[in-house]
Amino acid sequence: MTQALETLAIHGGAEPDPTTKARITPIYQTASYVFDDADHAARLFGLQEFGNIYTRIMNPTCDVLEKKITALEGGVGALAVASGHAAQFLAFHTLMEPGCNIVAASRLYGGSLNQIGHSFKKFGWDSKFVDASDPANIAAAIDENTRCVFIESLANPGGIVMDIAAIAKIAHDAGVPLIVDNTMATPMLCRPFDHGADIAVYSCTKFLNGHGNSVGGLIVDSGKFDWAASGKFPTLTEPNSSYHGVVLNDALAPIGPIAFIIACRVLGLRDLGPAMAPMNAFLTLTGMETLALRMERHCANALELATWLQDHPKVKWVSYAGLPGDAYNGLAQTYLGGKGGAVFTFGVKGGMEAGVKLVSSVKLFSHLANIGDTRSLIIHPASTTHSQLEPHELETAGAAPDVVRLSIGIEHIDDIKADLAQALEQI
Ligand SMILES: *Cc1c(COP(=O)(O)O)cnc(C)c1O
């Protein structure tokens, strides 16, 4: 019997420690592991047997985190890495070749726009950003060199919900996988594989960990994409010279459809190196045990606050998919169980000056650049994260001078409301 997500968040992947009987997964703070004998070592290095070699490639604490997210997502395997950006990098590295391109939604986490749009150019990986709220724009952008489509299920920061099933179909018709960044929704609101996505990536710095105490990332493989049929992914379907000519997709087939996630580990992570520290895996595992409870409270608080802000005399507009009248509420019903997550934006009357005054006047809210903490967080993008942009660019980036972004924590709603009320009063 498959267990409920609330149960899997606690028990998924986590048995009592087999050697010490410790109930909580220990922090395996070791760089390396002893081989049984020379033959064992050779089998591990030759991929004839899976096991611990060196913590850059795998670690028992990280392994439990990988199994937990695999259980929550309903995938076939996962890989824990140093950060959300490292997860994206390794997922793309496995799929891309020089001269190929990524078709991505234009509404993404700002750091992802930089990574995909600027830094990847050095590898010869091109990108095309389109308004993915109309999936037809994705279909129009795909060409013969496209190797994947990348979206966020619930986009940061605008609270925009993507039509995952429609976009997955467009990607599959073109013979490429759909990668979904599920950081903001988490498996508690959305399981992208249920809607046709092939790969999920996470910044577990945010809601999965949930306490703002470590940086980390995850890649999850659905096992559903047919790499051989597509024929566009030589890393998976052609002989690999760093493994004596092994074809990963063929060699791993007897174990399962795990070629993609194994390649992310034994090629991407092995050679590029952004491994997750076992301590950070432990902190993330501890945080994830309360994911279901936290997401319930995050969403309930955010909905109540957004509803209250809508009628506030100093507020121009509120953009939150959880609100019944919101443009994305229909998609939130389909993909997020009607919830809107914890992060949303609103417009404060009085533009730039009012925004700066507001973030300077809060007391309970922390003024900082992060989301997904137990604490309520606030930022005014135009004067911080987006301050390098020209006025017309601010508008298209969803960071106009009046925009304020909130990440609502799990404090009591009355205290959250009271703090924002007194800060709005100062304007
Ligand atoms: C924070 C974030 C990232 C990047 O993750 P890091 O852990 O900071 O590297 C990627 N996507 C989304 C949606 C994020 O919020």
The ligand as a Gaussian input file, in Angstrom:
#p B3LYP/6-31G(d) Opt

LIG

0 1
 C       16.213000      29.757000      -4.519000
 C       15.703000      29.155000      -5.762000
 C       16.565000      28.512000      -6.669000
 C       18.055000      28.433000      -6.451000
 O       18.355000      27.624000      -5.355000
 P       19.666000      27.818000      -4.441000
 O       19.515000      26.762000      -3.405000
 O       19.626000      29.213000      -3.898000
 O       20.837000      27.596000      -5.352000
 C       16.016000      27.932000      -7.793000
 N       14.688000      27.997000      -8.037000
 C       13.831000      28.608000      -7.197000
 C       12.381000      28.640000      -7.526000
 C       14.302000      29.209000      -6.036000
 O       13.442000      29.827000      -5.212000

